Amino acid sequence: MKRGWHVVGTVRAGARARLHDLADSHPAQVTIECVDITLADQLVALRDRLACRRFDMLFVNAGTVNRNPADTIAEVTTEEFTHVMVTNALAPMRAIETLECLVTEAGLLGIMSSGQGSVANNAQGGRELYRGSKAALNMFMRSYAARPASRARALLLLAPGWIRTELGGPDAPFTLEETIPDIVNTLLEKRGRPGLEYLDRKGRTVPW
Ligand SMILES: NC(=O)c1ccc[n+]([C@@H]2O[C@H](COP(=O)([O-])OP(=O)(O)OC[C@H]3O[C@@H](n4cnc5c(N)ncnc54)[C@H](OP(=O)(O)O)[C@@H]3O)[C@@H](O)[C@H]2O)c1
C-alpha cells in the first residue's frame, strides 16, 4: 500500500482474510474478488468481471499441503493427492492461462512455488506430496514459458523461504512482515526481465 499500488486480491467465497482489513483501511487501493482457483468456471467469471482492467502484475499465491505432510507418497490417499496436485499445480496454471489477457505485455506473470519444488535441491526428502506438486508446477510453467507466445513475457516462480503462516507452521523462522518487502522487491526487479526465472525472495536463482 505504501507504494501506491492498486490491487485486486482474491479470497474464497465466505472466507474473511487479512486482505479484508487492508481493503477496509485502503478502500481506494484494494478491491476484493472471490475465486476458488480450482474451479475453472470461477476463473473465467473473474476474467469477465475484470475485462475492462489491465494489470502490471498477476501473481498466483494460493497453495495447500496435505494433512500429514510427513506421509510418504504411497501413504497419502488418492483424494489428498488429487486435491494437492490440483490446487498447487493445475489450478495456478489455469489461473495464468485464463487471466494472462488482463496483464500488459510488459507485465509480470508469477506463481508462488517453493524451494521444496526444486528437484536438484531435494537431498533431504520429506513433504513428498507437497514437493512433488511444486515440482510439477515448475515443470508446467517451464512448458508455458517455452511456448512462442510466452517468450517475450516476464515469468516468475518464487521460492519465498520458510515463513510463519498457517501452511508454514509456528516453527518457521520468518514472519510475513519480514519477508514481504523482499518478495515485492524481487517481483519489481523481475518485471523488466523477459523469460522464466525460479528465484528466492532475495532474487537469487534456485536450481531446478
Ligand atoms: N509458508 C511457507 O513457509 C511457504 C514456503 C514456500 C512456499 N509457500 C507457498 O506460499 C503460498 C501461500 O502459502 P501460505 O504460507 O501463505 O499458506 P496459507 O496461510 O495456508 O495460505 C494459503 C492461501 O491459499 C488459499 N487457497 C488455498 N486453496 C485455494 C483455492 N482453491 N482457491 C483460492 N485460494 C486458495 C488459502 O485460502 P483460504 O484462506 O480460503 O484457505 C490461503 O489464503 C502457497 O502457494 C505455499 O505453497 C509457503
The ligand as a Tripos MOL2 file, in Angstrom:
@<TRIPOS>MOLECULE
LIG
   48    52     1     0     0
SMALL
NO_CHARGES

@<TRIPOS>ATOM
      1 N1          4.7150  -20.5460    4.3820 N.am      1 LIG1
      2 C1          5.7930  -21.0760    3.8260 C.2       1 LIG1
      3 O1          6.7810  -21.3890    4.5060 O.2       1 LIG1
      4 C2          5.8330  -21.2850    2.3370 C.ar      1 LIG1
      5 C3          7.0510  -21.6750    1.7690 C.ar      1 LIG1
      6 C4          7.1240  -21.8710    0.4020 C.ar      1 LIG1
      7 C5          6.0110  -21.6540   -0.3870 C.ar      1 LIG1
      8 N2          4.8330  -21.2800    0.1870 N.ar      1 LIG1
      9 C6          3.6890  -21.0580   -0.6930 C.3       1 LIG1
     10 O2          3.1580  -19.7810   -0.4560 O.3       1 LIG1
     11 C7          1.7770  -19.7710   -0.8330 C.3       1 LIG1
     12 C8          0.9600  -19.1650    0.2960 C.3       1 LIG1
     13 O3          1.0340  -20.0470    1.3990 O.3       1 LIG1
     14 P1          0.9860  -19.5570    2.9120 P.3       1 LIG1
     15 O4          2.2290  -19.9990    3.5440 O.co2     1 LIG1
     16 O5          0.5930  -18.1200    2.9920 O.co2     1 LIG1
     17 O6         -0.1370  -20.5180    3.4570 O.3       1 LIG1
     18 P2         -1.6050  -20.2570    3.9930 P.3       1 LIG1
     19 O7         -1.5620  -19.2760    5.0810 O.co2     1 LIG1
     20 O8         -2.1800  -21.6110    4.2610 O.co2     1 LIG1
     21 O9         -2.2940  -19.5840    2.7510 O.3       1 LIG1
     22 C9         -2.7110  -20.3250    1.6310 C.3       1 LIG1
     23 C10        -3.6950  -19.4560    0.9100 C.3       1 LIG1
     24 O10        -4.1100  -20.1280   -0.2670 O.3       1 LIG1
     25 C11        -5.5180  -20.0190   -0.3480 C.3       1 LIG1
     26 N3         -6.1060  -21.1200   -1.1000 N.ar      1 LIG1
     27 C12        -5.9170  -22.4420   -0.9160 C.ar      1 LIG1
     28 N4         -6.6510  -23.1340   -1.7880 N.ar      1 LIG1
     29 C13        -7.3250  -22.2260   -2.5440 C.ar      1 LIG1
     30 C14        -8.2400  -22.3120   -3.6190 C.ar      1 LIG1
     31 N5         -8.6480  -23.4910   -4.0840 N.pl3     1 LIG1
     32 N6         -8.7140  -21.1800   -4.1600 N.ar      1 LIG1
     33 C15        -8.3260  -19.9790   -3.6810 C.ar      1 LIG1
     34 N7         -7.4690  -19.8290   -2.6630 N.ar      1 LIG1
     35 C16        -6.9780  -20.9350   -2.1070 C.ar      1 LIG1
     36 C17        -5.9770  -20.0540    1.0910 C.3       1 LIG1
     37 O11        -7.2910  -19.5560    1.1660 O.3       1 LIG1
     38 P3         -8.2450  -19.8360    2.4470 P.3       1 LIG1
     39 O12        -7.8480  -18.7870    3.4390 O.co2     1 LIG1
     40 O13        -9.6080  -19.6730    1.8920 O.co2     1 LIG1
     41 O14        -7.9380  -21.2330    2.9100 O.co2     1 LIG1
     42 C18        -4.9430  -19.1590    1.7600 C.3       1 LIG1
     43 O15        -5.2720  -17.7990    1.6050 O.3       1 LIG1
     44 C19         1.4260  -21.2250   -1.1650 C.3       1 LIG1
     45 O16         1.4590  -21.3950   -2.5670 O.3       1 LIG1
     46 C20         2.5340  -22.0070   -0.4990 C.3       1 LIG1
     47 O17         2.7470  -23.2610   -1.1120 O.3       1 LIG1
     48 C21         4.7220  -21.0880    1.5280 C.ar      1 LIG1
@<TRIPOS>BOND
     1     1     2 1
     2     2     3 2
     3     2     4 1
     4     4     5 ar
     5     4    48 ar
     6     5     6 ar
     7     6     7 ar
     8     7     8 ar
     9     8     9 1
    10     8    48 ar
    11     9    10 1
    12     9    46 1
    13    10    11 1
    14    11    12 1
    15    11    44 1
    16    12    13 1
    17    13    14 1
    18    14    15 2
    19    14    16 1
    20    14    17 1
    21    17    18 1
    22    18    19 2
    23    18    20 1
    24    18    21 1
    25    21    22 1
    26    22    23 1
    27    23    24 1
    28    23    42 1
    29    24    25 1
    30    25    26 1
    31    25    36 1
    32    26    27 ar
    33    26    35 ar
    34    27    28 ar
    35    28    29 ar
    36    29    30 ar
    37    29    35 ar
    38    30    31 1
    39    30    32 ar
    40    32    33 ar
    41    33    34 ar
    42    34    35 ar
    43    36    37 1
    44    36    42 1
    45    37    38 1
    46    38    39 2
    47    38    40 1
    48    38    41 1
    49    42    43 1
    50    44    45 1
    51    44    46 1
    52    46    47 1
@<TRIPOS>SUBSTRUCTURE
     1 LIG1         1 GROUP 0 **** ****
